């Protein structure tokens, strides 16, 4: 067994049985197959089988399952063993087992520092992580584990030193080490837990970039009930994340009309809030308004993108109005001079099936200019499988092998054809044999 090969397969989910299909095998009672594949180098089988053994109190057997994988030196296997030990109440063993891996900085060091802190070794965790302040992951772990340790001012000073007065990064990859925006984020975390909210808010207003799908400043204002400040921020925050948080907060308080009004603001549209608005309206029984929201969006210039149209048509179908969805697609196709590329045509197929016209949908799909492509095979097989015609779905996908191997294997598992499913997933049989455990 080779660590590099394990890592490649785990990262790419290629030439292996992926986690979702391992779970599917177990759900359908094929534990023996999962156990067998553990001995053939199938990491996701090994991880899940070890967890199940541990749940049954068979801890020694669980560790034996992981042992060949851990022996390669591959960190994910070692982490899985440490997590099992900790979950069994054997934290001291988890710590001693993991300690040698800290010679390699990175994820193992973050994990170990948090593990130490969770089990009464916070000072050691802080000492371990402190030299890594230039690494965003280690700095984040350090700020986390240092809470309540009396080190906040020291950490705040170190973070403040990494926020230059003049230079600001033009993109998230501008500066090496801890970038200024991450330093601001972590310093604001410290100021908030110190109760110095005004300083935290002022800091976050100086960021150049927000952090991913959530906005830290919006979340902070919501947590501390500073709703008027959140309203002001939402009116100017151009990504729409603050408006989304404000609408969520109002909805949580029962002010549905207020949340709807926020979603209708121009500033809320940047992060796709028409979809959030539509979902909110549906949750409160206002389906017609939800449809109007999405129809207005698709009727805008360049608004009829496939993902927007699909959201609208799904809304029609979910509320027993598949024929209205088809009528809308007819209007859209007419606007496009009768052309309907596959990305839109596949939406039509779902609606036809929703009208009880599955055979007609399949016939139209096969007659479409793109109906013999691998992309079309995915859509057609999904339709067939959803309506209980799994054997036909398998035939469609088999004709396009090895494309969509995970999907094909899933259907084969449903049919109980387990060996065939595994063969589809383990494309390189020679390498599989080479990694067999004896």
JODAPE-V14887 format. One record per run of one state. SS is the DSSP state (A for helix, B for strand, O for the rest). FROM is the first residue (numbers start at 0). LEN is the number of residues. If there is no record, write none. Layout:
SS:FROM:LEN
SS:FROM:LEN
This chain:
O:0:2
A:2:10
O:12:6
A:18:9
O:27:3
A:30:8
O:38:4
A:42:13
O:55:3
A:58:12
O:70:4
A:74:13
O:87:3
A:90:13
O:103:3
A:106:12
O:118:3
A:121:9
O:130:5
A:135:10
O:145:6
A:151:9
O:160:19
A:179:14
O:193:3
A:196:8
O:204:11
A:215:8
O:223:3
A:226:10
O:236:4
A:240:12
O:252:3
A:255:8
O:263:2
A:265:6
O:271:1
A:272:11
O:283:3
A:286:12
O:298:7
A:305:13
O:318:3
A:321:14
O:335:6
A:341:13
O:354:3
A:357:10
O:367:6
A:373:13
O:386:3
A:389:9
O:398:6
A:404:10
O:414:3
A:417:8
O:425:3
A:428:6
O:434:4
